[in-house]
């Protein structure tokens, strides 16, 4: 069956994934209305789905159906997806259907305003191997003389089917506490999830899931969506008094306006949606599969074990010290050595030198080539920390180009971490930024960039520009273009997205990078919750996870090295501690644990993840790759006398027998499914274990 079908008699389209269907139709006024999002339907069945009429319909509630892109105009009073104002002061739109086309799994529906030169294209795209629906919008000004003011232009609006109850799952947090999962009833109100910071933010993530309040990890209907955008964003969730629940989302936040110039078209980012009847775990696995097959650039690569110098040296980096750290790292089995902040300009602290991207001549008298050569002689790849979007006022760059930063006339320039933000929406600033990055990578054959961004937008102005709010869009697009060009020109380059930890994690940045630095907080107890929230949308192979020192720098908590490793092994393993201070016993144990990770790494990074929960405070994740399984289980604390019960696994074959590759113990698959895997946890707090299972024979 084709992925997109059209019934001209009923003016209805049906989009089909492997197990789900999405149906829309043209209403009498030519607006596009939602019909169905859920289990598989045929086209004939979709035609029979009744339009949802509000039982509260009255002269105060005249529009009953749900628009695919809500507009201002007529008796519509919910959150609008598209807000425009024409030169004569008229607001809102009235659509006229102008045709559609279908190109494989890509449906384009074209709408024209009946009286003004506004054109709209609704885009839908489905793939044969995924139930994810990609949606975005193109808005065009077909006047050759007069601009149109755009006050809001979302990518898509979504609607949950009628249920008696609704619950929303979303991610909250802050610096050092990102990706905290919250589930709460959907209020009878408008609930806004947003970032006004110019970046995705630590405080919210543009992913949410709606269910009827009964869904669990492996059961129940879940409707979830994710916006592929790395700047400011806004998602408005609306539940009306009779229970209808919708949400709309896109780039930008309230209060911004953009001018659509004569002849100009504006494309919004993808806002993707997914339905499953298998609960939150099935939804996560479907998202992970979509990210691997349709978002990541190198999904089949195995991410290397890296070492990062930051926690060992801070800003005090030099050639001799970095070479010593590199030798220690290589002896542990590390595959990628990354030198962090402090290698350039006059950078002796966070107050100076940012923006002057040349090696410090005192610390690196012969440049970076000797260090890079030594790292490679030791058998590792070489990476660098950079922060291309930022500048210290105390820098040669700022003294030469004070107009290149975000600023407003007659307003102070707010410094956070002693730095300002370069306005990459400016073509000259963006061109300069790409040029030095390209030169740095080429001259040193850089394998890896840790691309950081350590502050949000303030005074986001562009004096002298006729459409200054466009910088909120164009800055992010410039970051995308620079990354895309670097990767095109340097195919071996890999990039980690970072913004003071997990402040820029979304499907837009994941499409241009290879992994995300999940949080600056490396405390393993805190990381269990951070990684749990991250896994709702993103697969393990993009989740950077470090083992650092004890006591932890952020929390002062003391934890065993084994526990720290076992938590970090659930993602892309990295080492970030001061190796010169580790004892010989710790170094020996680290060698063994890194070797273990390399053995299980294909299963973790390329396998299917199942979030498991045992009794008490035990949590675990199981990865299945083919018929090979890895279980990582953590128990931060246990009351006296408490013994952990066996952990019931998922995805094993009941008729098979599995062997623990470390102990040799064997377990029938049926026992693992129904009774559980016995866990050999050490006594006391911060207990953990790793079990690697392979089928016998």
C-alpha positions, -999 to +999 in steps of 0.1 A: +000+000+000+014+035-008+024+055+022+000+084+013-035+079-002-060+105-013-098+102-017-109+130-039-146+125-033-142+131+004-112+153+001-093+131+026-057+120+029-044+090+047-008+086+058+003+051+068+033+039+089+041+003+096+015+000+123-003+034+125-024+058+104-029+095+103-059+110+084-068+146+075-095+162+054-105+195+038-134+211+055-161+231+037-141+263+043-109+247+028-092+245+062-074+212+068-088+193+097-076+163+118-096+131+114-075+103+130-041+097+146-038+062+160-042+025+150-040+015+114-071+023+092-078+018+056-088+047+034-124+034+033-125+032+071-110+067+075-138+081+054-162+067+079-146+084+109-171+110+122-161+146+126-158+154+163-185+179+172-182+196+206-211+188+229-206+224+242-212+239+207-230+272+210-228+308+198-197+310+221-181+278+207-188+278+170-158+258+156-159+222+166-132+205+145-095+205+150-073+224+125-040+209+114-025+244+116-047+266+138-051+302+125-066+334+137-099+340+119-135+330+124-147+316+157-114+301+167-103+308+202-076+283+211-038+288+207-031+298+171-003+282+151-002+310+125-006+347+133-001+372+105-008+409+100-011+425+066+000+460+056-036+474+059-039+461+094-060+430+086-052+400+107-060+363+103-065+342+072-093+326+051-080+296+031-086+285-004-074+250-013-048+253-041-040+216-047-016+190-034+011+167-046+024+134-033+060+124-038+064+089-022+059+095+015+060+133+012+026+151+010+023+188+003-010+206+007-011+241-007-034+268+006-038+304-005-054+332+014-086+342-004-078+380-004-041+385+003-009+372-013-002+347+015+006+312+005+009+282+028+022+247+023+016+220+049+043+193+046+038+157+058+064+130+054+063+093+064+089+066+060+082+029+054+103+018+084+089+042+110+056+053+125+070+088+130+053+115+110+074+145+101+055+178+097+066+213+088+052+245+072+063+268+044+047+303+044+052+326+014+046+363+006+036+365-031+033+402-031+061+419-051+060+452-031+046+448+005+059+428+034+037+407+057+042+407+094+044+372+109+037+371+147+037+333+150+045+305+125+044+270+140+055+239+123+024+218+132-005+214+155-015+180+169-046+165+184-052+136+208-084+115+203-112+120+227-105+104+261-120+110+295-086+118+310-053+132+298-018+132+312+013+149+298+049+138+302+076+163+297+112+171+307+123+199+331+155+209+349+183+234+351+221+234+348+234+202+364+199+188+367+187+184+331+161+159+317+140+154+348+109+135+337+076+148+350+041+134+345+010+154+354-027+157+345-033+181+316-050+211+330-082+225+316-063+255+304-034+265+281-001+251+293+030+266+276+063+248+274+090+271+261+126+284+259+132+321+256+169+317+259+180+314+222+189+277+228+170+246+235+177+251+272+184+230+303+150+239+317+127+223+292+131+201+261+108+204+230+095+168+235+062+159+252+039+129+254+002+127+260-017+096+273-050+089+290-035+086+324-032+048+324-002+042+302+029+025+316+063+016+304+050-013+283+013-007+279-011+020+269-017+046+242+009+074+239+010+103+215+043+121+215+060+148+196+095+164+192+106+196+176+138+196+157+150+231+166+180+243+186+170+279+194+141+294+213+109+274+209+073+273+222+047+245+225+012+254+237-009+225+251-046+232+253-074+212+269-108+227+267-136+222+292-152+194+273-119+175+271-105+181+236-067+182+239-045+198+212-010+212+211+009+234+186+046+242+184+075+257+165+104+280+167+105+314+184+087+325+215+059+350+223+066+386+216+087+381+185+077+394+150+092+386+117+088+405+084+081+383+054+096+403+026+080+405-009+086+372-026+101+356+005+094+321+018+099+309+054+104+272+062+098+260+097+117+232+114+103+196+115+079+189+144+076+151+144+049+130+160+045+094+170+016+072+182+020+038+199-003+015+218+027+000+236+034+025+263+063+049+270+090+022+265+077+013+230+074+050+222+111+056+232+123+026+212+104+039+181+120+073+186+154+057+190+150+038+157+138+069+139+168+089+152+192+062+140+177+057+106+166+092+097+184+118+119+220+107+127+247+111+100+268+081+111+244+058+129+264+026+122+296+039+138+307+028+172+315+059+193+350+058+209+359+059+246+371+095+251+392+113+277+385+150+284+410+171+303+387+197+320+383+182+354+420+174+356+434+208+346+406+234+343+422+263+324+457+253+334+467+235+302+500+232+285+518+209+262+538+190+288+508+185+311+484+174+283+510+149+270+512+134+304+475+131+307+474+116+272+499+089+281+478+080+312+446+079+291+461+058+264+473+033+290+437+028+302+425+020+267+411+054+258+406+060+220+400+097+218+418+124+237+400+158+240+418+189+253+392+212+268+392+250+275+424+270+280+445+262+250+440+295+230+447+332+232+452+347+267+428+322+282+438+318+318+403+319+332+367+324+320+372+362+320+396+366+291+406+354+256+374+338+244+372+345+207+410+345+200+412+311+185+450+307+181+472+284+204+487+302+234+523+308+224+536+303+259+517+271+267+521+257+232+553+273+218+552+251+187+514+252+183+492+222+187+509+200+162+533+183+187+505+175+211+483+162+182+512+141+169+519+126+204+482+118+209+481+099+176+515+081+184+498+068+215+470+053+193+443+078+200+423+104+180+427+141+188+399+165+198+395+201+210+370+221+230+357+252+212+330+278+219+324+294+185+294+315+193+309+334+223+334+361+231+349+377+262+349+415+262+385+412+272+396+397+239+413+409+207+382+399+188+358+420+208+381+450+207+382+448+169+345+441+164+323+452+193+293+454+169+295+417+162+277+407+195+240+407+203+232+441+217+206+469+218+210+506+215+210+524+249+210+491+268+238+475+289+254+444+275+247+417+301+277+395+307+271+359+319+302+339+327+321+371+316+310+366+280+288+379+253+272+362+222+283+367+187+255+375+163+259+347+138+229+359+120+253+385+105+268+371+074+303+386+082+304+372+117+292+337+105+318+337+076+346+346+100+335+319+125+334+292+098+368+303+084+387+299+117+370+266+125+378+253+090+414+264+093+418+249+128+404+215+117+424+214+085+458+225+100+456+200+128+436+173+112+412+175+141+391+144+146+366+158+172+352+191+183+334+196+216+312+226+205+301+244+237+278+274+244+279+286+280+252+313+282+217+322+269+207+352+248+202+386+264+198+420+247+191+400+215+191+431+192+206+439+158+208+477+156+203+490+120+186+458+107+151+462+094+139+429+108+159+424+140+139+396+156+149+374+127+182+368+145+164+344+168+159+322+137+190+330+117+215+326+145+205+289+149+204+284+111+239+298+109+251+273+136+235+246+114+252+258+082+286+261+098+284+226+112+271+212+080+298+228+060+326+217+083+313+181+082+310+182+044+346+196+040+361+173+067+343+139+064+363+125+093+353+152+117+329+143+146+312+168+168+297+167+203+269+192+211+273+209+244+258+240+261+270+240+296+259+204+296+225+195+281+214+230+272+212+222+235+198+187+230+171+183+203+166+165+170+179+196+151+213+195+167+215+157+167+212+158+129+245+177+128+264+161+156+274+127+167+267+128+204+254+152+231+271+161+264+242+153+286+250+173+317+280+189+335+268+169+365+287+136+364+276+124+398+264+089+391+234+090+414+221+122+398+230+108+364+206+078+367+176+102+366+192+125+340+199+096+317+164+081+323+148+114+311+172+117+282+163+082+270+127+091+265+137+105+231+174+100+224+193+066+220+223+056+241+247+061+212+243+099+213+245+102+252+279+113+264+285+099+299+317+104+319+335+087+348+350+114+370+366+117+404+352+110+438+341+131+457+322+145+428+330+180+418+293+190+417+278+172+446+308+162+468+292+127+469+316+098+473+309+067+451+329+036+441+347+036+408+327+005+397+294+023+403+305+054+384+316+032+354+284+011+354+262+043+352+284+058+324+284+025+305+247+030+296+258+056+271+290+067+252+316+061+278+341+089+286+367+095+313+369+130+328+388+127+361+423+137+371+442+105+362+474+118+378+456+115+411+441+080+406+457+052+426+473+022+410+444+001+421+419+026+405+439+027+373+440-011+371+403-014+378+396+013+351+416-007+325+394-038+332+362-018+331+370+000+299+379-033+283+345-046+295+328-016+280+344-022+246+331-058+247+295-047+254+297-014+235+281-027+202+251-039+222+247-007+242+253+017+213+234-001+186+209-022+206+173-017+216+168-003+251+144-014+277+140+005+309+135-019+338+126-013+374+132-036+402+121-034+438+130-006+461+155+018+446+168-006+420+167+007+384+181-009+353+184-007+316+186-037+293+201-035+258+192-061+232+212-065+199+203-095+179+201-122+206+228-106+228+218-088+259+234-064+284+219-055+317+231-025+338+215-023+372+220+003+399+210+005+435+221+038+451+209+030+485+192+001+504+177-002+539+192-027+563+183-063+556+170-056+521+179-081+494+172-072+458+148-095+441+155-110+407+151-085+378+125-096+351+140-090+317+124-082+283+130-093+247+147-126+255+135-158+237+116-180+262+128-212+245+165-202+245+191-206+272+214-177+280+249-178+295+264-150+316+297-143+298+315-134+330+303-160+354+293-189+331+259-192+348+230-202+325+194-191+326+164-203+306+148-175+287+114-183+302+128-179+337+144-145+328+110-133+315+088-146+343+109-149+374+139-127+366+176-125+366+193-129+400+216-099+406+249-102+424+250-068+439+277-057+464+265-049+499+260-014+510+250+018+491+260+026+455+258-010+445+257-019+408+262-048+384+267-055+347+254-088+332+263-098+296+241-126+282+246-146+251+225-176+239+240-211+244+247-229+212 
